[in-house]
Each structure stands twice: as C-alpha cells, then as structure tokens.
Amino acid sequence: MTKISSHILEKLRTIDTPTVCNLVEHFNLRPYNTGYMDASIKACFPEMPPMVGFALTLTFRSSSSPPENTALTLADLAVEIENMINKIGPPIIVVQDLDDPVVAATFGEIMCTKCKTFGAVGLITSGAGRDINQVRSLDFPVFTSGTICAHAYCHLIEVNVPVNVGGISICPNNLLHGDLNGVTTIPHEIAEELAEMSDEYLEKEKHTLAAIRREK
C-alpha cells in the first residue's frame, strides 16, 4: 500500500465531505450509492472542521463482562495507534458495537483523551457515546449513533478486523473523511489525484452557483 503524504491529507482536510463524495464519483470506481455511512452516524460536534485519517478498527461489547484476561486494554489500543502512525498515518478509531440493541457508551472522556494523546484524530462508533461536553473540550471529533450515560461492562474485543459501521464495511487502514454532513471512504489509489483536482472542481462549482443566482 502506497503511503499517502501528509501534504495530501492536509489538503483533504480543507474540503467538506459532500465535495469529497462528488469527487470520488468522477473516478467511477464504485456505485454512487456505496462507500459512505448512513444517517445513523452523526457528528457530535458539527462545528469542527473535516476529519481525515485511516481506520483503526475495533469491536466492542458492554452487555456482559468479558471472559477473564481476554479484553483489549487502553494500553493495547495506544500501541496500535502508535504502530499505525508509524506505518500508515493518523488513525481514526472505528468501533463496531456488537450489542443489539446498544447497551452503553462506547466512548467517554477517558478513552478519547487516551486516543488523542497517542495521536488518533477522531473516533466513529456504531454504538453510543457519553461525556460529550468533556470530549468537546478535547477538540476531538467523534461520530456516533446516540448517547447513553453509562458504560456498563464496556470492553474492546478485537482490533484490526473488518467492521460494519453506518451500514458499510470498514476495513483496517481505509482512508476516511468526515464532517458535519457524515463520513465517507476514499479509495487510496485516487486520494492524491482527488486532492489535487479539488480546487478546479470547487472553482467550477462557484461559477455554476453564480450563474444560477443570475437567472433570477
């Protein structure tokens, strides 16, 4: 897998997620109704700028205690974050809550503080979150299906496995882009070209909007 440069990642952070989706369509690599998360996944802090990074995937439960010594710890997660930064780039933690229905919060202030401290740039979960005001103060973007006040028997189960979040499959290392509009994947092979063509695309869109306004 070719490593995507920090320059390209920074450029992608200047583009909103709907524009990224439009640009992905230009490459005709996948059906237009695939590759992005559905409305169950919402930004907790819509005021924050776009989030860009690579999927560090996890599975999670909180409905019952794990068998002894089988759960992943936050220390284990810190190691995985550091490994991804060194090999691929900044991680976005992507957690599939295996409980159905969701029983308790996947993340809170402590988990998000740990993730940000070790270099993660955001978190997405099919489950719930809590400590929302405290996490906002961390300037750490999180996306979730809702909030629940308790953590119950929360534990992480597996890391770097395919997960299903927001109606799509997310594989380890997938490139993700998210903002107040939602979250999409970006195929690695087009990331650089997509970023480079964005200015021209936005300029054309600006002229189109100006022409529409003149029609009135």
N, C-alpha and C positions, 0 to 999 in steps of 0.2 A: 504494500500500500504506500503510495507516494505521500510524503508528509506535506500538509498544506501550510504555507508560510504564515507567519504572524501578520505580515502585511495584508494578505488576503482576508484573514479573519477580522482584522480591524476594519477593512473596507466593508465587509458584510455587516458589521455592527452599525454602519451608517444607513442601512437600508431597512425599511419596515418589512415585516413578514409577508403581507399581501404582495408586495412588489417582488420579493424573492419567489413566491409561488408563481407569479406571472412569468418571471424569467425562466424558471425551471421548465415551464410548458414549452418554451421556444425550442428546447432540445429534443422534444418528443421521445423521451426515454421511458416514460410510463404513462398509463392512462391519467387523464386530468383529474379524476375523482379518487386518486390514491396518493399516499405519501405524506399526508398531513393528518394531524389529530382532530378528532371531532369535538363537538361543543361541550362534552363532559369535562374537558380540561380547560381551565380558565386561569388567567394570570391573577395572582393575589394582589399584585402591585402594578396596575396598568400604567402608572405614571413612569415606570422605569424604562430605560432605553432597551433596544433589542439585545437579546442574549444569544451568543453563538459559542458552540463548543461541541465536544464529542461525547457520545453516550457511554457512560459507565453504568451498566445495567445491574439491577438487584431485584430479588424477590423478597417478600415481606409477609408476615402474619402477626396478628395480635389477639386472636380469639382464644388461644391457649398457650401455656408455657411450652417452649421447645424442649426436646429431649436434652438431657444434661450434656453440656460442652459441645453442642452442635451449632449454635448460633454464631454468626459473624459478629465481631465487636466493632465499635467505632475506631479502635486502633487498627483493626484489619482494613477497614474502609480507608483510613488515612494512607496506608501503604499502597492500596490500589490507586488512589488519587495521585500520589507521587509517581507511581510507575507510569500512569497514563500521560502525565505532564511530560515526563522524560522521553517517552516513546512516540507519542502522537500529538498531544496538545492539551489545552484546557478542558477538563471534564465537566459535563453536565450529568448530575446524578439522576437516573431514570429508574423509578421504583414501581414494580407491579405489586399491588396489594392482592394477595391470593384469597383473602376472605371475601365471601359473597353472601350477605351484604358486608360492606366495610364496617369494622367494629370500633376502630380507634384511629388516632392520628399516626401517620407515618413519620412526620417530622415535627420538630419543635425548635425552640431556641438553641438547645444544646447541640442537637445534630447539625443544624445549619451553621452554627458557629464553628463546629469542628470541620465541616466540609469547606467552608470559606477559608478558614485559617490554613488549610493544607492545599488550597489552590483551586477548588471547584468554583465554577462561575454561575451555577444555578442548580435547581432541583425540580423535577417533574414527577408527580405520582398519580397513579390511578386511584389512590386512596385519599385520605384526608390529611389536613394539617392543623396545627394549633400554635399558640404563642405568636399570633400574627403581628401584633404591634412590635414585639421584640425582634422578630425576624425582619420586619421592615427597617428597623433601625440599623440592621447589619448591612443594608444596601445589597441584599442577596435575593435575586429574583426566584420566586417559587410559583409553580403551577400545580393546581390540584382540582379534584372534583368537588371539594367542600371542606368544611371544618368540623372537627369533633374535639371536645375539651380534654379528653383523657387519652392516655397512651396504652392502657390495658396491659397485655402481655407482649408488647411490641418486640419483635426480633427480626433481624435480617437472616435470610436463609442461604441464597446462592448469589454469586457475583459473576459478572461477565457471561450471562446466558441470555438468549433471546427472550424478550418480554413483550407483553401486549399492553399498551397504554394508549388511551384515547382512540381505540378502535383500529390501531395499526400495530404491526410488529416492528419492534425496535431491536436491532442487533448491536452488540458491543462495537463501539467506535463509529457508529453512524454520526454524520455531521448534522447538527440540529440548529434551527434558528427559531426564536420565539419572541413574541412581544404581546401587547395587549389584545391583538387580534387572534392569537393562537400560536401553534407550534407546527413547523414543517421539517421534513428531512431534505437535505441537499445531497444528491449523488456526488461522491468525492471527485469523480472524473470531470465534472463540469464546474466545480467550485471556483477555480481560478478564472475561467472564461466568463462565468456568470458575474463575478465581482467586477471584472474589467468592462463589461458591456452595460453595467447598471447606469452609469452617468448618461450615456447616449439614450438609453431607454427612458429615463426619467425626463430628459430634455424633450423627447418626442411627446411624452405624456403631457408635459406642461403646455406644449403648443396645441395639442388636441383639446385640452380643457379651455385654453384661451379662445379657441375657435368656437367651442360650444357656447361660451359666455357671450361672444359677439353676435350669435344668432338671435338673441333675444330682441 
